[in-house]
């Protein structure tokens, strides 16, 4: 259960909360990470539960708020919350839009309810029909927003056509005294379960690379050579490093294997001594438009010879180790949100935790940092490479996961 305030003895005065009807939207099985696709024939539905806090008295502020959902069905195993999300970032809302198919569908179903600035909540109830959120004030958010929303992923049996349940809300107000308010009674809701989802979005995976210490590779020549050896074309400058838009068929395990081999090969050359690398991954999503998601014209844009290493001709596709092709894009072919993408990549690459980890572990050949939502979708629950157990959670412009390629460690 989500813990309540320590002032448990305070009775809740009944007030009216602005609890709206839950907003449901269909989710395709392919939108979900593999570990969440366990039940054959099940339907998956994203659910947003909006609620507004009542007006405060003079000198009061909201210190905490709770929202609980109790789904009702004769057979409780037929409708459960598969995941309960602590905030919008956890299910994939990023500064440049969204980074998971679930967030992509949520933004299209009810963009006004998806607020990245909503404070992080404590959650409970995943795997059951009863679940909830507890929002508390933080230093960065000394007073809770008046409008809040909880987000969950539901698993619903095929023959269930209507989602039934009750909402209850409570809140603590801090002022001259601590006062608790709550709904007069559980609020019933009945919402039709939506039909099958439309096409999933096209996924774009981005990779950025830079030297661990930019002074060892100020022009990014070594970075470009390593990316070329890994079969990654379409490289563009990003400070002293490079970034690239990867083709849609590239998956994270194959990419990490390619980067590992390329780094090892480059390190075997005497002139590469002391050059270690930082890699960052970022994902964006967009509407499917025919064959656009499979790349466009193939061009190079690396001004340091990166497209000709290994005998490759400028503009020719390079083979990735998994048999994919490295599609090339010129700058004017990149999406309009390129600045947001490069900003997200730089935040990951330049995170203090990444630099500190490389300073601490001098034997690490490279560091790879992956945003939280992308990690959960593509790495967690898999069998690698890299081994999910080899990652540790850090802060890098948001929650992220760090992997250090070190001798003798799983990966």
C-alpha positions as CSV (number, residue, x, y, z in Angstrom):
1,X,0.0,0.0,0.0
2,X,1.1,3.6,-0.6
3,X,2.1,5.0,2.8
4,X,0.0,7.9,4.0
5,X,1.0,10.9,6.1
6,X,2.3,10.2,9.6
7,X,-0.7,12.1,10.9
8,X,-3.0,9.1,10.6
9,X,-5.2,10.3,13.5
10,X,-6.5,13.3,11.5
11,X,-10.0,12.6,10.2
12,X,-10.7,13.6,6.6
13,X,-13.2,16.3,6.1
14,X,-15.5,15.5,3.1
15,X,-15.0,17.9,0.2
16,X,-15.6,17.7,-3.6
17,X,-12.6,16.7,-5.7
18,X,-12.7,17.3,-9.4
19,X,-12.2,13.7,-10.4
20,X,-12.8,13.3,-14.2
21,X,-13.7,10.2,-16.1
22,X,-10.7,8.0,-16.8
23,X,-9.3,8.4,-20.3
24,X,-8.6,5.0,-22.0
25,X,-6.7,4.4,-25.1
26,X,-5.8,1.1,-26.8
27,X,-2.2,-0.2,-26.8
28,X,-0.8,-2.7,-29.3
29,X,1.1,-5.7,-27.9
30,X,4.1,-4.7,-30.0
31,X,4.2,-1.4,-28.2
32,X,5.2,-3.1,-24.9
33,X,8.4,-4.5,-23.6
34,X,8.6,-8.3,-24.0
35,X,8.3,-9.0,-20.3
36,X,4.8,-7.3,-20.3
37,X,3.4,-9.5,-23.1
38,X,2.9,-12.6,-20.9
39,X,-0.8,-13.3,-21.2
40,X,-1.9,-14.8,-24.5
41,X,-4.9,-13.1,-26.1
42,X,-5.0,-10.2,-23.5
43,X,-5.8,-6.6,-24.5
44,X,-3.8,-3.7,-23.2
45,X,-5.2,-0.3,-22.5
46,X,-3.5,2.8,-21.3
47,X,-5.5,4.7,-18.6
48,X,-5.2,8.2,-17.3
49,X,-7.0,9.2,-14.1
50,X,-7.3,13.0,-13.7
51,X,-8.2,14.7,-10.5
52,X,-8.2,18.2,-9.3
53,X,-7.6,19.5,-5.7
54,X,-10.2,21.7,-4.0
55,X,-9.5,25.3,-3.3
56,X,-7.3,26.0,-0.2
57,X,-8.0,28.4,2.7
58,X,-5.8,31.5,3.2
59,X,-2.3,30.5,4.3
60,X,-2.6,26.8,3.4
61,X,-0.8,24.7,0.8
62,X,-1.1,21.1,-0.3
63,X,1.5,18.9,1.3
64,X,0.3,15.5,-0.1
65,X,-2.5,14.0,-2.1
66,X,-3.6,10.5,-2.8
67,X,-5.7,8.9,-5.6
68,X,-6.8,5.3,-5.4
69,X,-8.5,3.2,-8.0
70,X,-10.6,0.1,-7.3
71,X,-11.5,-1.7,-10.5
72,X,-14.6,-3.9,-10.1
73,X,-15.3,-7.0,-12.1
74,X,-16.9,-10.3,-10.9
75,X,-13.6,-12.0,-11.7
76,X,-10.8,-9.7,-10.5
77,X,-8.2,-11.4,-12.5
78,X,-9.9,-10.2,-15.7
79,X,-8.9,-6.6,-15.3
80,X,-5.6,-5.6,-13.5
81,X,-3.1,-2.8,-13.6
82,X,0.0,-4.3,-15.3
83,X,2.1,-1.2,-14.5
84,X,1.5,1.9,-12.4
85,X,3.7,4.8,-13.4
86,X,5.2,7.3,-10.9
87,X,5.3,10.2,-13.4
88,X,5.1,11.0,-17.1
89,X,8.8,10.5,-17.6
90,X,8.7,7.0,-16.4
91,X,6.3,5.9,-19.2
92,X,8.2,7.9,-21.8
93,X,7.3,11.6,-22.0
94,X,10.6,13.4,-22.8
95,X,11.5,17.0,-23.3
96,X,11.3,16.6,-27.1
97,X,8.0,14.8,-27.1
98,X,7.9,11.1,-26.3
99,X,10.3,8.1,-26.3
100,X,8.0,5.1,-26.0
101,X,5.0,3.9,-28.0
102,X,2.9,4.1,-24.8
103,X,3.7,7.8,-24.3
104,X,3.1,8.4,-28.0
105,X,-0.4,7.0,-27.8
106,X,-1.1,8.8,-24.5
107,X,-0.2,12.2,-26.0
108,X,-2.6,11.6,-28.9
109,X,-5.4,10.4,-26.6
110,X,-5.3,13.3,-24.1
111,X,-2.3,15.5,-24.4
112,X,-3.7,18.0,-21.9
113,X,-3.5,15.3,-19.1
114,X,0.1,14.4,-19.7
115,X,2.2,16.9,-17.9
116,X,6.0,16.3,-17.5
117,X,6.2,18.7,-14.6
118,X,3.8,16.7,-12.4
119,X,5.7,15.7,-9.3
120,X,6.9,12.1,-9.0
121,X,4.5,9.9,-7.0
122,X,4.9,6.9,-4.8
123,X,2.8,4.1,-6.4
124,X,1.5,0.7,-5.5
125,X,-0.8,-2.0,-6.8
126,X,0.9,-3.2,-10.0
127,X,-0.5,-6.6,-10.9
128,X,-3.8,-6.1,-9.1
129,X,-7.2,-4.3,-9.7
130,X,-6.5,-1.9,-6.8
131,X,-3.7,0.6,-7.2
132,X,-2.9,4.2,-6.5
133,X,-0.6,7.2,-6.3
134,X,0.7,9.4,-3.5
135,X,2.0,12.8,-4.5
136,X,4.0,14.8,-2.0
137,X,5.5,18.2,-2.0
138,X,9.3,18.4,-2.7
139,X,11.9,21.1,-2.5
140,X,11.6,21.6,-6.3
141,X,7.7,21.6,-5.9
142,X,6.9,23.2,-2.6
143,X,3.2,23.3,-3.3
144,X,1.4,20.5,-5.3
145,X,-0.2,21.5,-8.6
146,X,-4.0,21.8,-8.4
147,X,-4.4,19.4,-11.3
148,X,-2.9,16.0,-11.1
149,X,-3.3,12.7,-13.0
150,X,-2.2,9.1,-12.5
151,X,-1.2,6.9,-15.4
152,X,-1.4,3.1,-15.6
153,X,-1.3,0.3,-18.1
154,X,-4.2,-2.1,-17.8
155,X,-4.5,-5.7,-18.9
156,X,-8.1,-6.5,-19.8
157,X,-9.6,-9.8,-20.8
158,X,-11.0,-9.9,-24.4
159,X,-14.7,-10.3,-23.3
160,X,-14.7,-7.2,-21.0
161,X,-16.3,-4.3,-22.8
162,X,-16.7,-1.8,-20.0
163,X,-14.2,-0.7,-17.3
164,X,-16.0,-0.4,-14.0
165,X,-14.6,0.9,-10.7
166,X,-14.4,3.5,-8.0
167,X,-12.1,6.5,-7.3
168,X,-11.2,7.9,-3.9
169,X,-9.0,10.9,-3.2
170,X,-7.6,12.5,-0.1
171,X,-5.2,15.3,0.5
172,X,-3.3,16.9,3.4
173,X,-3.1,20.7,3.7
174,X,-0.4,22.4,5.6
175,X,-1.0,25.7,7.4
176,X,-1.5,26.9,10.9
177,X,-2.7,23.3,11.5
178,X,-2.6,20.1,9.4
179,X,-5.9,19.5,7.8
180,X,-7.0,16.4,5.8
181,X,-9.8,16.4,3.2
182,X,-11.2,13.5,1.2
183,X,-14.0,12.5,-1.2
184,X,-17.4,12.2,0.5
185,X,-17.7,8.6,-0.8
186,X,-16.1,6.5,-3.5
187,X,-16.9,7.9,-7.0
188,X,-18.1,5.3,-9.4
189,X,-17.1,5.3,-13.1
190,X,-18.0,3.3,-16.2
191,X,-15.9,3.7,-19.3
192,X,-16.2,1.7,-22.6
193,X,-13.0,-0.2,-23.4
194,X,-11.7,1.2,-26.6
195,X,-11.4,-0.8,-29.8
196,X,-8.2,-2.2,-31.3
197,X,-5.3,0.3,-31.6
198,X,-4.2,1.9,-34.8
199,X,-0.7,1.4,-36.3
200,X,2.3,1.8,-34.0
201,X,4.6,4.7,-34.4
202,X,7.8,4.5,-36.3
203,X,10.8,4.3,-33.9
204,X,13.9,6.4,-34.4
205,X,17.0,5.4,-32.5
206,X,19.8,8.0,-32.1
207,X,23.4,7.4,-31.0
208,X,25.9,9.9,-29.8
209,X,29.6,9.3,-29.1
210,X,32.4,11.4,-27.6
211,X,35.8,10.7,-26.1
212,X,35.9,10.2,-22.4
213,X,38.3,13.1,-22.2
214,X,37.7,15.4,-25.2
215,X,41.3,16.6,-24.9
216,X,42.4,13.2,-26.1
217,X,40.4,13.5,-29.3
218,X,39.6,17.2,-29.9
219,X,38.4,16.8,-33.5
220,X,36.5,13.6,-32.9
221,X,38.7,11.6,-35.4
222,X,38.9,8.5,-33.2
223,X,35.2,8.7,-32.4
224,X,34.4,8.8,-36.2
225,X,36.7,5.9,-36.9
226,X,35.1,3.7,-34.1
227,X,31.6,4.5,-35.4
228,X,32.6,3.7,-39.0
229,X,34.1,0.4,-37.8
230,X,30.8,-0.4,-36.1
231,X,29.0,0.2,-39.4
232,X,27.3,3.4,-38.4
233,X,27.0,6.0,-41.2
234,X,25.3,9.4,-41.5
235,X,27.5,10.8,-38.8
236,X,27.2,14.5,-37.8
237,X,29.3,16.6,-35.5
238,X,28.1,17.1,-31.9
239,X,30.7,19.2,-30.2
240,X,33.9,17.2,-30.3
241,X,31.9,14.0,-30.9
242,X,29.4,12.7,-33.4
243,X,25.8,11.7,-33.5
244,X,23.8,9.6,-36.0
245,X,20.2,8.5,-36.7
246,X,20.3,4.7,-36.9
247,X,18.2,2.6,-39.3
248,X,15.0,1.1,-37.9
249,X,16.2,-2.5,-38.0
250,X,19.0,-1.9,-35.6
251,X,18.4,-3.3,-32.1
252,X,20.2,-2.3,-28.9
253,X,21.9,-5.7,-28.3
254,X,23.3,-5.9,-31.8
255,X,24.4,-2.2,-31.6
256,X,26.2,-2.8,-28.3
257,X,28.0,-5.8,-29.8
258,X,29.1,-3.8,-32.8
259,X,30.3,-0.9,-30.6
260,X,32.2,-3.3,-28.3
261,X,34.0,-5.0,-31.2
262,X,34.8,-1.6,-32.8
263,X,36.2,-0.2,-29.6
264,X,38.3,-3.3,-29.0
265,X,39.7,-3.1,-32.5
266,X,40.6,0.5,-32.2
267,X,42.2,0.0,-28.8
268,X,44.5,-2.6,-30.3
269,X,46.2,0.1,-32.2
270,X,49.1,1.7,-30.3
271,X,48.0,5.3,-31.2
272,X,44.6,4.8,-29.5
273,X,46.1,4.3,-26.0
274,X,44.3,6.4,-23.5
275,X,41.3,7.1,-25.7
276,X,38.1,5.9,-24.0
277,X,34.6,6.7,-25.2
278,X,31.2,7.7,-24.0
279,X,28.1,6.6,-25.9
280,X,24.5,7.7,-25.4
281,X,21.3,6.4,-26.9
282,X,18.0,8.3,-27.4
283,X,14.7,7.3,-29.0
284,X,12.1,9.4,-30.7
285,X,8.8,8.3,-32.4
286,X,6.9,9.6,-35.3
287,X,3.9,8.8,-37.5
288,X,4.3,5.9,-39.9
289,X,4.4,7.3,-43.5
290,X,4.8,4.5,-46.0
291,X,8.4,3.6,-46.4
292,X,9.8,6.7,-44.8
293,X,10.7,4.9,-41.6
294,X,13.1,2.7,-43.5
295,X,15.4,5.5,-44.3
296,X,15.7,7.9,-47.1
297,X,18.5,8.8,-49.5
298,X,21.9,7.7,-48.3
299,X,24.5,10.4,-47.9
300,X,27.4,11.1,-45.6
301,X,28.0,14.2,-43.6
302,X,31.2,13.5,-41.7
303,X,33.9,15.9,-42.6
304,X,36.7,13.9,-41.1
305,X,36.9,11.0,-43.4
306,X,34.6,8.8,-41.3
307,X,32.7,7.5,-44.4
308,X,35.8,6.2,-46.1
309,X,37.4,4.2,-43.3
310,X,37.9,0.5,-44.1
311,X,37.7,1.1,-47.8
312,X,34.1,2.3,-47.8
313,X,33.3,4.8,-50.5
314,X,31.6,8.1,-49.6
315,X,27.8,7.7,-49.6
316,X,27.9,3.8,-49.8
317,X,26.0,1.9,-47.1
318,X,28.1,0.1,-44.6
319,X,27.1,-3.4,-43.3
320,X,26.2,-3.6,-39.6
321,X,27.3,-6.8,-37.9
322,X,23.7,-8.0,-37.6
323,X,23.2,-7.7,-41.4
324,X,21.4,-4.4,-41.2
325,X,22.4,-1.3,-43.3
326,X,23.6,2.0,-42.0
327,X,21.3,4.6,-43.6
328,X,22.7,8.0,-44.1
329,X,20.9,11.4,-43.7
330,X,22.0,14.8,-44.5
331,X,21.3,17.6,-42.0
332,X,18.3,18.9,-43.9
333,X,16.7,15.4,-43.8
334,X,16.7,15.2,-40.0
335,X,13.4,15.8,-38.2
336,X,12.5,19.3,-37.2
337,X,13.1,18.5,-33.5
338,X,16.8,17.8,-34.2
339,X,17.8,20.4,-31.6
340,X,15.8,18.7,-28.9
341,X,17.3,15.4,-29.9
342,X,20.9,16.7,-29.7
343,X,20.1,18.4,-26.5
344,X,18.9,15.1,-25.0
345,X,22.0,13.3,-26.3
346,X,24.3,15.9,-24.9
347,X,22.6,15.8,-21.5
348,X,23.3,12.1,-21.4
349,X,26.9,12.3,-22.6
350,X,27.9,15.2,-20.4
351,X,26.2,13.9,-17.2
352,X,28.5,14.2,-14.2
353,X,27.7,10.6,-13.2
354,X,29.1,9.4,-16.5
355,X,32.4,11.3,-16.2
356,X,32.8,10.3,-12.6
357,X,32.3,6.6,-13.4
358,X,35.0,6.7,-16.1
359,X,37.3,8.6,-13.7
360,X,36.8,6.0,-11.0
361,X,37.1,2.9,-13.3
362,X,40.2,3.6,-15.4
363,X,39.9,0.1,-16.9
364,X,36.6,0.8,-18.6
365,X,36.8,0.8,-22.4
366,X,33.6,2.8,-22.7
367,X,30.5,4.0,-21.0
368,X,27.0,3.7,-22.4
369,X,24.1,5.7,-21.0
370,X,20.5,4.9,-21.8
371,X,17.3,6.8,-20.8
372,X,15.1,5.1,-18.3
373,X,12.2,4.4,-20.6
374,X,14.4,3.1,-23.4
375,X,16.3,0.9,-20.9
376,X,13.1,-0.7,-19.7
377,X,11.8,-1.3,-23.2
378,X,14.9,-2.7,-24.8
379,X,17.4,-3.9,-22.1
380,X,15.6,-4.8,-18.9
381,X,14.1,-8.3,-19.0
382,X,16.3,-9.3,-21.9
383,X,19.4,-11.6,-21.8
384,X,21.8,-9.1,-23.4
385,X,24.2,-8.1,-24.5
386,X,24.7,-6.1,-22.4
387,X,23.6,-7.9,-19.3
388,X,20.8,-5.8,-17.6
389,X,22.5,-6.5,-14.2
390,X,25.6,-4.6,-15.4
391,X,23.7,-1.3,-15.5
392,X,23.2,1.0,-12.6
393,X,20.7,3.9,-12.3
394,X,22.0,7.5,-12.5
395,X,20.7,11.0,-13.0
396,X,21.5,12.4,-16.5
397,X,19.0,15.0,-17.5
398,X,16.4,12.7,-15.9
399,X,16.5,9.0,-14.8
400,X,19.0,7.0,-16.9
401,X,21.0,3.8,-16.8
402,X,24.8,3.5,-17.1
403,X,26.8,0.6,-18.4
404,X,30.6,0.4,-18.1
405,X,32.4,-2.0,-20.4
406,X,35.0,-3.3,-18.1
407,X,37.2,-6.5,-18.2
408,X,35.8,-9.5,-16.4
409,X,32.3,-8.0,-15.8
410,X,29.0,-9.3,-17.3
411,X,28.2,-7.7,-20.5
